[in-house]
Amino acid sequence: MFTLEAVKKNRAILIILVMALLLRLPGMGWGLESVIEYFEPDEWAHTQVAKEILNSVDNKMVPDAKVQRYWTTWGYGAGIGIASYPVFKTLDLLGRALLHTDLTIFARLVSLAFSLSLILLVFLVGQWLFNDRRKALLAAAVLALFDLNATYSHYGTPDIVHSFWFLGALFFATLYFFPNIGAISRLTNLAGKYSWILMTIASSAALAIRFDPIPMLAIAALYLWKMIQEKSSKLALPMIWFLALNVFLLFAFTGFHYSPEDFLKSYKKIVEDNRIESFPYGQSLYKPLAYILITAAGTSLPIILVAAASLLRIFKRKDQPKLKKIALLWSLILIGAFLLVYFGPHLSVRRINVFLPFVALAAAYGLGELLNSGEKLKKIAVYSVIGYTGLLAAISQAQFLNDPRYRAEQFILSDPTVAGATIDYTEYAKTLRMPGPSQIGPAAFPEIIVMQETFYGRFWKSLATPFKIPTCCDEVLHCKNYNQCVSIQAMLSGNSPYQLIKEFRLWHPFPERFVFQKLFGNYETFLGDVLIFRKI
């Protein structure tokens, strides 16, 4: 019951949620005023799916001419369409057809809500896992402060929603298969009572939202392991029902709008569109190292060191066999999840999001042990790690308020040397107030070219090719035009008729980000540098 006493009892987690909200607010309105280009291009893909769903039930809200089939993971966009329909219909505030911006705002609010829910879920899991409220609060706090989690919490994309359902699937599955393994509370008792249906919903949601089969396959493997261990087939029927309901819910979560053939075609299209023809470095060593650096730069290096040390300590201790058992089980499942990422079409920062709740839980165990020791120096170390992680995120999130495109816009509108010049823009570079065409064409020869890192980074410094200029177009992701690739590389290397006249760059003082930027470019490329070139 919501009472003053309940608020006082839970004020620590409420403070953490408020802190998380404040950290995520700077990015909520980012780029919304630019209706020509999406600053975060994947938002367009998922709002397009939402528009298709809305059009199927109300073609006045979304006219037929505004609908375009987009081949992507459909669960998130379909969910946005289904959830937003009664809101927009009931409120009837618009009096016009929906815009992408309307759905983007709604999608960002959904991501934000799931972000706060994920923090609460991590708190609940931490209490159950450690039987220690302090460690549970630490887990919630550090997840709230992870910059990568904060960034995707204000994007209208499926990453945070997927992370919520992935963790939920593992948690509820553990409650179902090992009901006596964790700490007991009223909430975990309630979750345990409904664990079968909750793990089924969570695993099917992960499948629909990200085409992620790992939770479903892991739970199926646990069923088989239990049957072998017990030498009994009594769990065969629940397993069949579990798998059947996963398939049913896959279609239900997408509004029964897509056929099995559609899902197969979409999966193939995603793989094809995100494939690099020739990966320049051996995956066996390079990819794991790259993902370790991605995780450190998206959280903080101290957190990664504490999390790694904590995991080793858990496996070495002999007095906490239940915790060790859960850590081993979840580690095996996460290895499977990482292999899916590892053999994925290309390296990506966003793919680490699903692992961050587990990093937070591991780090919280070690930080909690240090706090519980009562030693002053260890307490200082804990607060230093948390402060360091929070400051890294705060600096990064503040930059959404001063995107380099905003600064470039002011320069273009006020600089007399640019006035009257013909201007073209690469994808993601133009704001609404910037003059001229919205996108550069392969045969265009304007006086001024404005480039943004989300676009030009793929031709230059990227996760795929940190130590060399990639070969056009075999080593370039989303390379649509060979001549354009060569021209962009010539401009960036200074061997072009176009000379760099102005640059608007991001700055981050933390060593994780500095190293990442030197190797791969800015950590969050959707919030990347802007370069302005003039033809000489």
QUIWOQUI-V186977 format. One record per backbone hydrogen bond with DSSP energy under -1.0 kcal/mol. NH is the residue of the N-H (numbers start at 1). CO is the residue of the C=O. If there is no record, write none. Layout:
# QUIWOQUI-V186977
nh = (NH,NH)
co = (CO,CO)
This chain:
# QUIWOQUI-V186977
nh = (3,7,8,9,10,11,14,15,16,17,18,19,20,21,22,23,24,25,28,32,34,35,43,46,47,48,49,50,51,52,53,54,55,56,57,58,62,66,67,75,78,79,80,81,82,83,84,85,88,89,90,91,92,98,103,104,105,106,107,108,109,110,111,112,113,114,115,116,117,118,119,120,121,122,123,124,125,126,127,128,129,130,131,136,137,138,139,140,141,142,143,144,145,148,150,151,152,154,157,162,163,164,165,166,167,168,169,170,171,172,173,174,175,176,177,178,181,183,189,190,191,192,193,194,195,198,199,200,201,202,203,204,205,206,207,208,209,210,211,212,217,218,219,220,221,222,223,224,225,226,227,228,229,230,232,236,239,240,241,242,243,244,245,246,247,248,249,250,251,252,253,255,256,257,263,264,265,266,267,268,269,270,271,272,273,274,275,278,286,289,290,291,292,293,294,295,296,297,298,304,305,306,307,308,309,310,311,312,313,314,315,316,317,324,325,326,327,328,329,330,331,332,333,334,335,336,337,338,339,340,341,342,343,344,352,353,355,356,359,360,361,362,363,364,365,366,367,368,369,370,371,372,374,379,380,381,382,383,384,385,386,387,388,389,390,391,392,393,394,395,396,397,398,400,401,406,407,408,409,410,411,412,413,414,415,418,419,421,424,426,429,440,444,448,449,450,451,453,455,456,457,459,460,475,476,485,486,487,488,489,490,491,492,493,495,499,501,502,504,514,515,516,517,518,519,520,521,527,528,530,531,532,533,534,535,536)
co = (1,3,4,5,6,8,10,11,12,13,14,15,16,17,18,19,20,21,25,29,31,33,40,42,43,44,45,46,47,48,49,50,51,52,54,54,58,63,64,208,74,75,76,77,78,79,80,81,84,85,86,87,88,61,99,100,101,102,103,104,105,106,107,108,109,110,111,112,113,114,115,116,117,118,119,120,121,122,123,124,125,126,127,132,133,134,135,136,137,138,139,140,141,298,146,147,148,151,155,158,159,160,161,162,163,164,165,166,167,168,169,170,171,172,173,174,178,128,185,186,187,188,189,190,192,194,195,196,197,198,199,200,201,202,203,204,205,206,207,206,213,214,215,216,217,218,219,220,221,222,223,224,225,226,227,233,235,236,237,238,239,240,241,242,243,244,245,246,247,248,249,252,251,254,259,260,261,262,263,264,265,266,267,268,269,270,272,474,282,285,286,287,288,289,290,291,292,293,294,300,301,302,303,304,305,306,307,308,309,310,311,312,313,320,321,322,323,324,325,326,327,328,329,330,331,332,333,334,335,336,337,338,339,341,349,350,352,353,355,356,357,358,359,360,361,362,363,364,365,366,367,368,371,375,376,377,378,379,380,381,382,383,384,385,386,387,388,389,390,391,392,393,394,397,398,403,403,404,405,406,407,408,409,410,411,415,415,418,448,450,426,425,441,422,533,424,531,529,452,452,453,456,457,471,473,481,482,483,484,485,486,487,488,489,490,534,532,532,530,510,511,512,513,514,515,516,517,524,525,504,451,502,449,499,447,497)
